[in-house]
Amino acid sequence: MSLFKSKREKLEKVEKKKIDRLRRQMKPTTQNTINYTLLHEDGLMHIAREKYSRSFMLGDASYSTAQQDEKESIIDTTMDALNSLDEGSNYQLLVINRRVSDNSLQNILYEETNDGFDDYREELNEMIKERFTTHANNFEVHKYVTISTNADDRKQAQLILQDIGVSLGTQFQESDITFRDMNGLDRLKVFSELLRDNPYVNFDYKEIALTGLFTKSFIAPNRIEFQEKRMIIDDRWCKVLYARRYPNWMSDRLIRDLTTLGLELAITIHAEPYENVEILEKIDDAETDAEIGKLRSKRKAAQSGIFDDAVVAGRDQEISEATKKWRDEITEYDQKIFSGLIAVYFKADNQEELQRNEQKIKRAGRKLGVEFEDLYYYQEEALNTVLPIGECFLNVKKNFMRKMTTANIATQVPFTNVDLKSESSLARYYGQNQLSNNIITLDRKRDLNTGSGVVLGSSGSGKSTTIKGGEVIPTLLKYPEDRVIIVDPEDEYSDIGRAFGAQMVDISIGSKTHINLLDLPDLDRLDDEDDDPIGDKANLLMGLFESILSEVTDAQIGIIDRVTGVTYERYLTENFTPTLKEWHQVLKEQPEPEAQDLALAVETYTTGSQDIFAHNTNVDLNHRFVIFNLKKLSHKLKPFALMVIQDYIWNQIVENQGKCTT
């Protein structure tokens, strides 16, 4: 009993120290700035009173390179998703332009191993660093959708938001766009990124429960100072702008242009739908008031002897035209009307940099007819509006929101390009996306269902150069456990073979390097499904002779199978691996005339001048880098050689099952 008590006391001391440390890190005043009540571990957030929300991570689509009909399909998908929302729900799109951390660069650099090739690694590292610092965008775009709704309790909110999530996910799936539910920690990471410049959290919900504190205590910054039109969060200057004016038909380039400015920023779009019946009633009321105003203007003008329609008050005329436009949007074009807002949140290290960044954002907006303006004295509400809470707090005290149609919101496409960036620590640098300028990284063995690939191109277009610099050399330098086997029909890889100490196998008549066609894989390492290597070798010989002889009869096929079995049975018992010479000798011992005919037909390849595979292997085929040079081989023998090499490669795969093999 005392032993268990001692262990429990030690555990309690460790936990108590951790809890005390976490409590010391809490910010009791700044956490009150974050306007939500509770964030559950499953991702459901209670905002306040009867308002709840959930967040979803939105995937990407190759929108920039898509054809016009494909772009329209993506926009239509977003429109369908928005039109599926009911009154009382709020749609928030959050797009974060995140600077790539230095760790991303470190992961793709080549680590020195003192194997004699570190000069090459250093050269490649310098090239990657230069591209990363001067040419790469160094930003990645993350997209989130937060949906909020009214509900009587947590259970009802869970059901409503789950149904909305399934509906939205189905809509986006039509355009192959992923839509993943986020749990509590996922959402806290986004809060932490926006408030503390750190998208990673070092705690979990168990630790939160141990402290007895709320989730927002863990993501609140140390200091927030709200000023007239900006704020200071910890030691960084921050600001939120909102779109006060924008054209009726907004360009689909706004988000793309903002995220390519090279700034750390977050763009949020809020949209709260009206019911069509409700908005049509408001349109009717406004239209009636406008018509009454127009009649009053005409009556007043008539009393002065003026009977021209031009005397109608400009405001009444504008309202009349606007109501007609909104009515047409709803009834003719199947649009919903939303109370919408577009805002941009950005940061800088000092006030001067903040002003420069602000001018960049405003210029980018003006090019598309969007006027971004300051939010005087509402920066706290603006910050909470940007956070993935799902509520537009700028609509509480002052109406910064505007009426927007489904199309206005849907055309603000957050999709640009699908960047290929691996999460694997063993990923390799493959270059840059020519549209986004983001680096391309990939771990072929871990990121792909199969690591296979094909390089296509016309003669002289640089296929071998691409393979050398893009696959072979990086594999040799980054993955010391991987093996590289090259079949080289045109002697294009001898240069890197010599540079990296490859086992060069020259397959030609008169060559001094040999491969024994009858070599077997290590029998002790075979799985049950590969337990007949002698039968496989007989099949190989049948295929080989069919490829070089004008005819191989059914009787001779049977003889080949028998002779192969007899040859191995005779010589393996003597601990001796036979060659085609021994196989040919056994063939001549067979009594059938067909056997003698076959022996005569294959003599050139077994004991004659073209016996290139009838010798004992005298090269290290277990070397990690093997090159088979076929340039000097005659045309007729090349298919023969390729089948033998294919058999060797297959044997290597069989022997190395369970290992990472390239």
N, C-alpha and C positions, 0 to 999 in steps of 0.2 A: 504493500500500500504506500509506503513512504517513497518508493521509487517512482510510482506513477504521480504522486503528489509533487515530487521534485520536478519532474518533467513538465507538469502542468504549470507550476509556478514560473519555470523558466520561459515557457511559451507566453504566459500572461505578461511577463516583464518585457519580452520582445515586442509583443503586440501593443503594449502600453506605450513604449517608446515611439513606435511608429505612429500611433494615434496622436501622441503629443506633438510629434514633428509635423504631421499633417495639419493639426489644428493651428500651430504657429504660422503655417503658410497661408491660412485663410485670410480673406479681406472682408471684414464685416460691413464696411460701408460701400465699397464698389460693387459687391454682389447685389445690393439693393437696386442698382441701376438696371440689372438684367430682368426684364419684365416677363417672367413666367413663374409659376408656382412650384411645379414638380415635374421632373423628368424620370419616368419609370425605366427600369432596365430593359424592357422589351421595346423601348423607343417611343411609347405613347407619352405625350406631354400634356399636362394640364396647364393651360395658359392662365386663365382666371375665370372665376364664376362658372359658366356653362360652356366654356370654349376649350377645345382639345385639338391637338395636331399630331401628325406623323410626317416623317421625312423619308424621301426616297433618293437613291443615287441614280442619276441618269447617265446612260452610256453615250457613246459618240456615233456619228455617222459621217461618211465622206461627202459632206454637203458641198464643199468648195469645188470638188472635181466632178460632181454629179451632173448629168444632163438635165435640161430644163424640166422635162417631165418627171425626173426623179426628185428634183428639188420641190416641185409642186406636190408630189406625193408625200414628202416629209412634212411640208407645211399643212397639207390636208390632214395628215395624221395628228398633228398638234391641234388643229382646229377641232377635229372630232373629240380629242381628249378634253379640250376646254368646254365644248358644247355639252359634254356629259356631266358637267358640274351643275349642282342645283343651288338655288338661293340659300344663303346662310353659310355656304362654303367659301373659303378663301384660297386662292392658288398663288403660291409664291415660287418663282424661279430664282435660284441663286447661282450665279456663275462666278467662280473664284479663279483669278489669274495668279497662280502660285509660282514664286521663283524656285527654280530647281536648286536643291541644296548641294553643297560641295561633296556630300557623300555620294551623290549620283555620279560625279566625276571619278571619285576614288574607286568606286566599284568596277569601273570599266577600264581602269589603267592596268597595265601588265606588271605583275609582281616579279622582282628579280629573284633568281634561284641559283645563281652562280654555276650554271651549266655550260658556260661558254657562249651563250646566245644573248646575254644581257644587253649588249650593244644594240641589238635589233629591238629589244623591248624598250630601251631608252628612246630610240628614234621614234618608234610608234607612239610612245607616251607624249613626246613633244608635239607630234602632229595632232594628237587628240586634244591636248590642252590648248593648242593654238586655235583649233576649230571651235572648241567649247567657249573660249573667252572672247573671240572676236567675231565669229560668224553665227554661233548658235543663239537661238531665241532665249534659251535658259528659263523658259516659263512653261508651265503645264496648266491646262484648263480643267477644272473640276466643276461638275454641274449637279445641282440638287433641286428637287421639287419638294416643297412642304405644303401639305393640305391641312386646313383647319376646318372645324365644323362645330356646331352647337349640339350638345347632348346633355341628357339629364344626369348621367353618371358615367363612370369609367367604362363599364361593360358596354353600354350603348354606344359610347364614342368609339370603342374598339371595333365593334361590328360595322358601324357606319364608315369609318376610315378604312377598314379592311376591304369593304366592298368598293369604295372609291379607288383604292390602290389597285385592286384586281382589274377594274374597268380601265384605268389609265394604262396599266401594264399591258393589257390586251391591245389597246390602241397603238402604243409605241412598238409593240412586237411586230405589227404589220410592216413596219419599216426596218425591222431587225435592230431596233434600239433597245438595249437592256434597261430595265427599270427595277432596281433592287431595293427592298425594304431595309431601312437602317435601324439598328438597335440603339439603346441609350448611349453606349460608349461611342458609337459611330457619330452620333449627333454632337456629343460633347467635344469630339475632336475638331469638328467644324467650328464650334464656338471658341475653342482654345486657339485655333488658327487665326480667327478674326480679331480676338481680343488680346492674345498673348504672342502672336507670331509663331506659334508652335502647334503644328497639326498632330502632335503625338501626346498621349497622356500616359503617365506612369502609375496609374491606379485602376482599380476595378470597383464594381458595385459592392463587393464584400468589404473592401477597405472603406468605402463611403459609409456603409452601414455601421462599421465599427466606430467611426468618429462621431456619429450622431448628427452630422451636418447635412446640408442640402447639396445637391449636385452643382449648383451654380457657385457654391463656395470654392469649388476646385478649378473653375475656369475663369473666375474674376481676376482682372489685372490688379496690380498693387495700387495703381493710382489712375483716376480719371478726372480730368479737369475740363469742364465744358465752358467754352468761351462763346462769344457772340455768333461766330459763324464757323468755328472749328473746334477741335478738342485735342487734348493731349492724353494719350493712353500710355502709361508708364513713361518711357523716354522718347516716344515717337509722336509726331504730329499727324493728326488724322482729320478727315473731313468727309461730309456727305453732300453731294449735289443732287438735285432732282430735275427731271425734264419738265420744264414749264410749258414749252410749246413744241409741237411736232407736226409734220404734215399729215394730211388725211390718209395717204398711202405711204406708210413708212418703209424705208429700205430694209432689206434683210441683212444688211452689212453692219448694222450698228454694233452688235456684240463683237463681231469679228474684228472690226476696226479698233474698238476699245482694247481688246485683249492682245492686239499686236502693237500697242504703243510702247511695250517694254516697261510697264509699270505694275507694281503690286496693287491690285484693285479687286473689288467685288462689285458685280452688277446685280441688282435685284429688280424683279418685275412682280408687282402685286396685281391681282385681278380678282375682284369680288363680283360674281354675276348677279344681275337682276333677273327676275322672272319676266318673260316677255309680256305677260298680261299686265304686270305692274308698270313696266316701262312704257308700254303703249298707252296706258291710262295717263301717265305723266306727259307723254307726247301730245295726247288729245287735249289735256288741260292747257299745255303751253301753246298749242296751236289755236285753241279757242281764245285765250288771252291775247294772242298776237292779232287775230282777226278782229277782235273788239277794238284793240288799239288802232288798227288800220281804219276801221269805220269811224272812230272818233276823229282821227286825223283828217279824213275826207270831209266829215261833217263840219269840222272847224274851218277847213279851207273853203268849203262851199259858202259858209256864212260871209266869207270875204270875197266871194265872187270867183273863186278859183275851182275849176272842176277837172284838174289833171291828176292822174294816178301817181304822178311823180312826187306829190306832196305827202305821200305816206311816210310816216316816221321811219328812219333808217333802221332803228333797233327792232321795230315790229316786223319789218321786211326781212331782216336777217334771221329772226326767230322763226318766221314762217318758212323760209328756205331751209333752215337747219332741221326743223321738225320733219319736213318732207324727206330730207336726206336720211335721217335716223329711221323713219318709218320704212323707207325702201330697203335699208340695210336689213331690217328684221323680216319684213314680209317677202321681199323679192330675192334676197341673197342668203337667207337662212342663217343670219348672224345673231349672236347673243350680244347684249350690251353689258359691259363690265365697268365698274368703278376701278380705274387702274392708276398705277404709279410706276415710273421708272426712276431708279436712283443709282448713284455710283458712289462707292466708299473707297477711299484711297489713303495711302500713308506716305510718310517721308521722314527722313532723319532730322530735318530742321525746317523752319518756317519758309525759308527761301526755296528749298526744294519742293515743298508742298505747293507753293504758288506756281512754280514752273509746271508741276504735274497737273495742276488745275487748268492751266492754259492749254496744255496738250489735250486734255479731255474735252474742253469746250470747243477747241478747234476741230477735233474729230467729229463732234456732234454737229457743229454748224455746217460741215461739208455735206451732211445728210439732212439738213433742215431741222435739226433738233437743238433747242436752246436749253443748255443746262444752267441753272441758277442756284444761288446760295439759299440755305435754309436758316435764316436768322432766328436765333434763340430757340431752335428746335433740333439741335444736334443730338440731344439725348434720345428724343423720340425717333429721330432718323437712324441712329445707331441700332436701336431695337427693331426698327423696320427692316434693316439689312440682315440682322441675325436670323438664322433659320427657325424662327418661332412660329411663323405662319399668320402673323397679325400685322396690319399696317397701322402703326401707332400715330402716324402723321395725319390720320383721318379722324383723330379724337378731338383735338383742340382747334385745328384749322384745316380747312379743306385744301390740301395740296393735290388731291387726286382728281383725275379727269375721266370723262366718259370715253371708253374705248370699245371698239368692236372686237369680235373674235379674231378677225383678220389682222387688226392692229397688233394684237398680242402674239398671234401665231407666227407672224412674219419676223418677229424678233428671235430668229433661229439661233440657239446656243451651239449648234453643231458647225464645226469647221472642217477638220480632218481627223481621221483616225490615226493617231500617233502610235507607233509601235515602240513601246518602252517596257522592258522586262523588269519584274520585281526580283528576279533571281540575283543573288550576289555573284554568280558566275557568268552573268550576261556579258556579251561582247558588243563592242561598238561597231556598227555597220554603216554609219554615215549620218546624213541629215535629211529630214523631210523637206523637200524643196518648196513646199507651200508654207509650212509653219516654222521652218528653220529649227525645229526641235530635233534633238539627237535621236537616232534609231538604235535601240539596243535589243538584243535577243539572245536567249539561251536555247539553242535548237533542241537540246535533249529534254529540257524541262518545260518549255513553253509550248511546244508543238506536239500534236498527237503522234506525228512521226517526224524525225529530223531530216527526212529526205528532201532533196531539192534538185531543180534542173535549171541550168543556165542555157538560154537559147540565143542564137545570134548568127549572122551570116559569116562567111569566111573572112578572117582578118578583122573582125569587129571587137576583138579583145576578150574572148571567152576565157582562154587560159590565163590571161593576166588577171581577170576578175577572180578566178578560182584561186590562183596563187596568193594574191594580196588579200582577198576577202575571206578565204576559208582555210587553205592549207597552212600558211604561215601563222595566222592567229591561233589556229588549233594547236600547232606545235609549241607555240610560246605560252599559251594560257592554260592549256589542259595537259599537264605532263603524263597523266594516266591514259590519255586517249591514243589510239593507233590510227595511222593514216596509210592507206593503200591506194596507189595511183596506177591505173592502166594507161600507158602513154604511147599511143599509136604513132605520134609524129615527133617524138623526142623533144617535147616542149618543157619538160619538168626536170631535166638533168641538172640545170643550173641550181635550182633550189635543193635538189637532192644532194649535190656535192656540198652546198653551203651548210646543210643541216645534218650531214653525215648519214644519209639514207642508205639502206641496203639496195643497191642497184642490181636489178636482174635483167641482163641483156638476153632476150629470147630471139635467137637467130641461128641459122646453120653455121656450125663451127664455133659457136660461143663457148666461153670457158665457164659460164655460170649455168647451172642446171637445176631443174625441178623434176622430181620423180612423180610422174602421173599417178602412180599406185600408192603414194603416201596416204596413210589413214589418220584420222583425228585420234586424239587420246581416248581410247575406249572407256576408260574409267570415268570420264567427264561427260559422257553422253546421257541424255534423258531417255526415258522409256520410248518416246516417239521417234527417237533417232538411233534405235538399237540395231539397225541393219546397215552398217557402213559398207560392208562388202557387196550387198545387193545394190546400194547406191552407186558403188564404183562400177559394177557391171552395167548399170544403166548409162553411166557416163561413157563407157567404152562403146556401147551400142550407138549412142548419139554421135560420138566422134567419128567412128568408121562410116556411119551413114552420111556424114558431112563431107568426107573426102573421097569415098569410093562411089563409083557409078551405080552400084547396086549391092544391097545386103539382103539376102533372102531370109525367110522366116526360119529355115533350118540353121542358118549361120547365126541368127540372133540367139537361138537356143544354145548353140555351141559356145558363143561368147560368154553367156551366163554360166555355163558349166565350167569352162576353162578358168574363169575368174575365181570361182569358188575353190577349184582344185589348186590353183596357184597359191592362194593365200593359205590354204590348209597345209600345203607342203612346206612352205618357207617360213610361215610365222612360227611354227613349232620349233624351228631352228633359230628363233630370235633374229631373223633376217627379213628385212623389208624387200620384197621382190620389185623388179623393174619390168618394163615392157619386154626386155630381152628374155627374162625368165618366163614371162607370160607367153611369149612367142614360142618358146621351147615346149611348153606344155601344150600349146595349140597344135604343134606339129606332131605330137604324140597321139593325137586323137585319130580314130580309125576311119571316120567318114571322109569321103571325097570332098564334101563341102568344106570340111576343116582344112584340107590341104589347099583348096582354092583360096580360102580366106587367108591362110598363112602366106601364100604367095602374093596376094593383093596388098597385105599390110606390111610386108617385109621392109619396104622403103622407110617406114616410120618406126619400126621396132629395132632393126639391126642395120638398116641401110644409111644412106647419106642424110636423111632427114629425121634422124632419131633424136630430135631435140628434147623429147620428154622421156627418153628411155635410159636415163642415167640416174644415179643416186643424187639426191639433193645435196648441193655443196654451198648453199647460201643460207643465211639466217632468216628464215621466214617468220620468226617470232619477233623480229626487230619492230620497234614502234613505227618506223617509217620505211615502207617498202615501195619501190617503183619498178614496174614491169615495162621495159622499153621494147616496143614491137616494130620500130621503124624499119629495121633491116629484114623483116620477115616477108616472105613472098606472099602474094595475094591469096593463094590456095591454103596456105598454112595459118593465116590469121584467124579464120573461124575456129580451127582446131585449137590454136593457142588461147583464144578467148574462152572457150569452153573449159579448158584446163585451169585457167586463172579463176574463172567463176567457181569452179569446184574448190579451189584452194580457199577463196574468200568465204565460201559457205562453211568449209571446215573450221575456219577461224571463228566464225560467228557461233557455230555449234559449241566449240571448245570454250568460248568466252560468255556463254549464256549467264545472265545475272550480273555481268559487269557493264560499265558504261563504255561503249565502243563506238568510235566514229569511223 
